[in-house]
């Protein structure tokens, strides 16, 4: 009989205890509510929670609005005649000439380097697209026409170099030039 009388009291205690915990909906940030403000008096806050899955978003501000690389310079430097004569480089030169409506002789090779792309976008991601998350060996080719630089990217296929594709908004990898500009990997 005594056990029957204690059961409602136990249920009430558990309900009140869990009710005080709240839900994630009460705290949209998913934090524990233990926030601290900085001593400088600004409005920034920090939590002592585990790291969130949201990454900070930072957009680099280009120093030159006409610079398509967002302030990161394309790799330029001397390129050997052997590289310039390659079929995939000549195809990229012809592509740029056609895009710009000029003779291929007006296009020059301003840079060539081996890269390891961070993912399957090969340094040319498009909004809304998903890419394989694997390192991709390849090359970056920089062409010049009338003082303007154009970026072409390729992904290697085994020991064979891939076809160069034009990239209007290149994302420059941080590991450029494993063998230096003009590398013949």
Secondary structure as the mmCIF struct_conf table of DSSP 4:
data_model
#
loop_
_struct_conf.conf_type_id
_struct_conf.id
_struct_conf.beg_label_comp_id
_struct_conf.beg_label_asym_id
_struct_conf.beg_label_seq_id
_struct_conf.end_label_comp_id
_struct_conf.end_label_asym_id
_struct_conf.end_label_seq_id
HELX_RH_AL_P HELX_RH_AL_P1 UNK A 2 UNK A 19
TURN_TY1_P TURN_TY1_P1 UNK A 20 UNK A 21
HELX_RH_3T_P HELX_RH_3T_P1 UNK A 24 UNK A 26
BEND BEND1 UNK A 27 UNK A 27
TURN_TY1_P TURN_TY1_P2 UNK A 28 UNK A 29
BEND BEND2 UNK A 33 UNK A 33
STRN STRN1 UNK A 35 UNK A 37
TURN_TY1_P TURN_TY1_P3 UNK A 39 UNK A 40
BEND BEND3 UNK A 43 UNK A 43
STRN STRN2 UNK A 45 UNK A 47
BEND BEND4 UNK A 49 UNK A 49
HELX_LH_PP_P HELX_LH_PP_P1 UNK A 50 UNK A 52
BEND BEND5 UNK A 53 UNK A 53
HELX_LH_PP_P HELX_LH_PP_P2 UNK A 54 UNK A 56
HELX_LH_PP_P HELX_LH_PP_P3 UNK A 60 UNK A 62
BEND BEND6 UNK A 63 UNK A 64
TURN_TY1_P TURN_TY1_P4 UNK A 65 UNK A 66
TURN_TY1_P TURN_TY1_P5 UNK A 68 UNK A 71
HELX_LH_PP_P HELX_LH_PP_P4 UNK A 72 UNK A 75
HELX_RH_AL_P HELX_RH_AL_P2 UNK A 81 UNK A 84
TURN_TY1_P TURN_TY1_P6 UNK A 85 UNK A 85
BEND BEND7 UNK A 86 UNK A 86
HELX_RH_AL_P HELX_RH_AL_P3 UNK A 87 UNK A 100
TURN_TY1_P TURN_TY1_P7 UNK A 101 UNK A 101
BEND BEND8 UNK A 102 UNK A 102
HELX_RH_3T_P HELX_RH_3T_P2 UNK A 104 UNK A 106
STRN STRN3 UNK A 108 UNK A 117
BEND BEND9 UNK A 118 UNK A 119
TURN_TY1_P TURN_TY1_P8 UNK A 120 UNK A 123
TURN_TY1_P TURN_TY1_P9 UNK A 127 UNK A 128
BEND BEND10 UNK A 134 UNK A 134
STRN STRN4 UNK A 136 UNK A 145
TURN_TY1_P TURN_TY1_P10 UNK A 146 UNK A 147
STRN STRN5 UNK A 148 UNK A 155
STRN STRN6 UNK A 157 UNK A 157
TURN_TY1_P TURN_TY1_P11 UNK A 158 UNK A 159
STRN STRN7 UNK A 160 UNK A 160
STRN STRN8 UNK A 165 UNK A 167
TURN_TY1_P TURN_TY1_P12 UNK A 168 UNK A 169
TURN_TY1_P TURN_TY1_P13 UNK A 174 UNK A 175
TURN_TY1_P TURN_TY1_P14 UNK A 178 UNK A 179
TURN_TY1_P TURN_TY1_P15 UNK A 181 UNK A 182
#
